[in-house]
Amino acid sequence: MSLTFPNLSRSYDAAGKRIRFLGHDGMVQISFSVEIDAISKKKAAEPADAETDYLAAFDAVRGLVHDMARNAYSRGRKNMYDLTSADFK
């Protein structure tokens, strides 16, 4: 089967400075995270706005993030992936 992203949910991990989201390969759930620096070059104006700002940045490049997640998954099927800026070059 191929990796899909039927669930549009995502969450901001403030401690890890990343966005977490899920993919599915058939019935198997795959966890992904992407570093904030990989999807947003600007910092949140106020810490209280960080979650909203970074989730919006993720949404703006969701297609690209999903493509990079598929690429990472195709190189070796694991249950969890951490995408970094290097994955987007």
QUIGIPE-V899605 format. One record per residue. N is the residue number from 1. RES is the residue in one small letter. PHI is phi in degrees with one decimal (* if undefined). BURIAL is + if it has 16 or more other ideal C-beta (glycine too) atoms within 10 Angstrom, else -. Layout:
BEGIN
N&RES&PHI&BURIAL ; N&RES&PHI&BURIAL
END
This chain:
BEGIN
1&m&*&- ; 2&s&-109.6&- ; 3&l&-76.2&+ ; 4&t&-128.0&- ; 5&f&-131.7&+ ; 6&p&-72.8&- ; 7&n&-98.0&- ; 8&l&-80.5&- ; 9&s&-64.3&- ; 10&r&-152.2&+ ; 11&s&-139.4&- ; 12&y&-95.8&+ ; 13&d&-104.4&- ; 14&a&-64.0&- ; 15&a&-65.4&- ; 16&g&-89.0&- ; 17&k&52.2&- ; 18&r&-153.1&+ ; 19&i&-107.3&+ ; 20&r&-106.7&+ ; 21&f&-154.4&+ ; 22&l&-119.6&+ ; 23&g&-124.2&+ ; 24&h&-135.0&- ; 25&d&-119.0&- ; 26&g&66.3&- ; 27&m&-92.3&- ; 28&v&-89.9&- ; 29&q&-93.5&- ; 30&i&-116.1&+ ; 31&s&-92.4&- ; 32&f&-128.9&+ ; 33&s&-140.6&+ ; 34&v&-131.1&+ ; 35&e&-62.4&+ ; 36&i&-56.2&+ ; 37&d&-62.4&- ; 38&a&-77.0&+ ; 39&i&-117.5&+ ; 40&s&-144.7&+ ; 41&k&-87.9&- ; 42&k&-99.0&- ; 43&k&-92.4&- ; 44&a&-60.8&- ; 45&a&-61.0&- ; 46&e&-130.1&- ; 47&p&-53.4&- ; 48&a&-65.7&- ; 49&d&-90.8&- ; 50&a&-55.9&+ ; 51&e&-58.8&- ; 52&t&-61.3&- ; 53&d&-63.3&+ ; 54&y&-74.7&+ ; 55&l&-66.0&- ; 56&a&-65.4&- ; 57&a&-63.3&+ ; 58&f&-61.1&+ ; 59&d&-59.4&- ; 60&a&-67.4&- ; 61&v&-121.8&+ ; 62&r&-52.7&+ ; 63&g&-59.0&- ; 64&l&-63.9&- ; 65&v&-60.9&+ ; 66&h&-63.4&+ ; 67&d&-62.3&- ; 68&m&-67.1&+ ; 69&a&-65.3&+ ; 70&r&-61.3&- ; 71&n&-61.6&- ; 72&a&-62.1&+ ; 73&y&-65.0&+ ; 74&s&-69.0&- ; 75&r&-82.2&- ; 76&g&168.5&- ; 77&r&-78.5&- ; 78&k&-120.0&- ; 79&n&-93.3&- ; 80&m&-149.2&- ; 81&y&-135.3&+ ; 82&d&-114.5&- ; 83&l&-86.8&+ ; 84&t&-122.9&- ; 85&s&-57.1&- ; 86&a&-61.6&- ; 87&d&-70.8&+ ; 88&f&-101.7&+ ; 89&k&-100.8&-
END
